[in-house]
């Protein structure tokens, strides 16, 4: 089972327990990584969270009906009126005040990692309710979405992002839309460090944010990140490995070129020209040898 699949299974179990506890306490619940991504001829099937699948299906239904193509543009749900929620907002205010007193970015990220434990039960309950179609405007969800990106917990960020995009939750104090934030933060981390984001996560984020408007430069970053990830896979391809994609190394290079060329189409200064030239030479060499 993949890392994303294990993460989703774990949090689905936690969410079920959290939702049951909230119901028993008569709390008003408001509401890992997505289904299996469709296999391509060049890459292996990626296991992704069911919540993301619901998000993409709903977005497609809207487009098929000729309606709004960006559901985030629709009216957000009403805010929560709940004692537990108010208590958590108070806790959140204290945590934000503490963060404001920390100057080190590294220390702030570590503090956020610890602080998020206060909100995990609430988050899991909200995500569970969201899967059943129940959601309201939730500032805890909106802010912790950013924090999970900051600590690079991509699976949780993707699940919360899917909830936010599905239910039109507003993320205040940010000029970028949630889809843009999700795509750009993950892409920049992957471009900076190839090992920071796995291929499955990049595909999930690409599919999840595809229906949403964002600057071409941001979309180009995500395509660049996917292309470089595939190029890295090609460079380390083992022809003896049974789990390799159909078509082998050449297929990986072709897939990488497709993503990188798209990045160049979107943004001429995306910095992928040398990558493309190198991969084209490598592909020509492989095809001439065969």
Residue pairs with C-beta under 8 A, 6 or more apart in sequence:
1 9
1 47
2 46
2 47
2 200
3 33
3 155
3 198
3 200
4 32
4 33
4 34
4 46
4 47
4 48
4 49
4 155
4 198
4 200
4 201
4 204
5 32
5 47
6 32
7 32
7 33
7 155
7 156
8 32
8 33
8 34
8 47
8 49
8 50
8 155
8 159
9 32
10 32
11 32
11 124
11 127
11 155
11 156
11 159
14 120
14 121
14 124
15 124
15 125
15 127
15 128
16 128
17 124
18 121
18 122
18 124
18 125
18 128
19 29
19 124
19 125
19 128
19 129
21 121
21 125
22 29
22 84
22 125
23 29
25 84
27 82
27 83
27 84
28 80
28 81
28 82
28 85
29 125
29 126
29 128
29 129
29 134
30 80
30 82
30 85
30 126
30 129
30 134
30 135
30 136
30 138
31 126
31 127
31 128
31 129
31 130
31 132
31 133
31 134
31 135
31 136
31 138
31 163
31 167
32 49
32 155
32 156
32 158
32 159
33 48
33 49
33 52
33 154
33 155
33 158
33 159
33 200
33 201
33 204
34 47
34 48
34 49
34 50
34 51
34 52
34 53
34 158
34 159
34 162
34 204
34 208
35 48
35 49
35 50
35 52
35 53
36 45
36 46
36 47
36 48
37 45
37 46
37 47
37 48
37 200
37 203
37 204
37 207
38 45
39 45
40 255
41 246
41 247
41 251
42 230
42 245
42 246
42 247
42 251
42 252
42 254
42 255
43 199
43 203
43 230
43 245
43 251
43 252
43 255
44 243
44 245
46 199
46 200
46 203
46 204
47 200
48 200
48 203
48 204
48 207
49 155
49 158
49 159
49 162
49 204
50 131
51 127
51 130
51 131
51 159
51 162
51 163
51 166
52 158
52 159
52 162
52 204
52 207
52 208
54 131
54 162
54 166
55 162
55 165
55 166
55 208
56 207
56 208
56 210
56 211
58 71
58 166
59 71
59 165
59 211
60 211
62 68
62 69
62 71
63 69
63 211
68 74
69 211
69 213
70 211
70 212
70 213
71 165
71 166
71 168
71 211
72 165
72 168
72 177
72 178
72 179
72 212
74 168
75 168
76 137
76 167
76 168
76 169
76 170
77 135
77 136
77 137
77 167
77 168
77 169
78 136
78 137
79 136
79 137
79 138
79 139
80 136
80 137
80 138
84 122
85 122
85 138
85 140
88 118
88 119
88 122
88 140
89 139
89 140
91 118
92 119
92 139
92 140
92 143
95 111
95 115
95 118
98 111
98 115
99 108
99 111
99 112
102 108
102 111
108 150
109 150
109 151
112 147
112 150
112 151
113 151
115 147
116 144
116 147
116 148
116 151
119 140
119 144
122 140
123 140
123 141
123 144
123 156
123 160
126 135
126 138
126 140
126 141
126 163
127 159
127 160
127 163
129 135
130 163
130 166
130 167
135 163
135 166
135 167
135 169
137 169
137 170
138 169
139 172
141 160
141 163
141 164
141 169
142 164
142 169
142 170
142 171
142 172
144 160
145 157
145 160
145 161
145 164
145 171
145 178
145 181
146 171
146 174
146 181
148 156
148 157
148 160
149 157
149 181
149 182
149 185
149 186
152 189
152 196
152 197
154 186
154 197
154 201
154 205
155 201
157 182
157 185
157 186
158 182
158 201
158 204
158 205
158 208
161 178
161 179
161 182
161 205
161 208
162 208
163 169
164 171
164 178
165 178
165 179
165 208
165 209
165 212
169 178
171 177
171 178
171 181
174 181
176 184
176 214
177 212
177 213
177 214
179 208
179 209
179 212
179 213
179 214
180 209
180 212
180 214
180 215
180 218
182 205
182 208
182 209
183 205
183 206
183 209
183 214
183 218
183 219
183 221
183 222
184 214
184 218
184 221
184 222
186 197
186 201
186 202
186 205
186 222
186 225
187 202
187 205
187 218
187 221
187 222
187 224
187 225
188 221
189 196
189 197
190 196
190 197
190 202
190 225
190 228
190 229
191 221
191 224
191 225
191 228
194 228
194 229
194 232
197 225
197 229
199 226
199 229
199 230
199 233
202 222
202 225
202 226
202 229
203 226
205 222
206 222
206 223
206 226
209 222
216 266
216 267
217 266
217 267
217 270
219 266
220 262
220 263
220 264
220 266
220 267
220 270
221 263
221 270
223 259
223 260
223 262
223 263
223 266
223 270
224 259
224 260
224 263
224 270
224 271
224 272
224 275
226 259
227 256
227 257
227 258
227 259
227 260
227 263
227 272
227 275
228 256
228 260
228 275
229 256
230 252
230 253
230 255
230 256
230 259
231 252
231 253
231 256
231 260
231 275
231 279
233 252
233 256
234 249
234 252
234 253
234 256
234 279
234 282
237 244
237 248
237 249
237 252
238 244
239 248
239 249
245 251
245 252
247 254
249 286
250 283
250 286
250 287
253 279
253 282
253 283
253 286
254 283
256 275
256 279
257 276
257 279
257 280
257 283
260 272
260 275
260 276
260 279
261 272
261 276
263 270
263 272
264 270
264 272
264 273
264 276
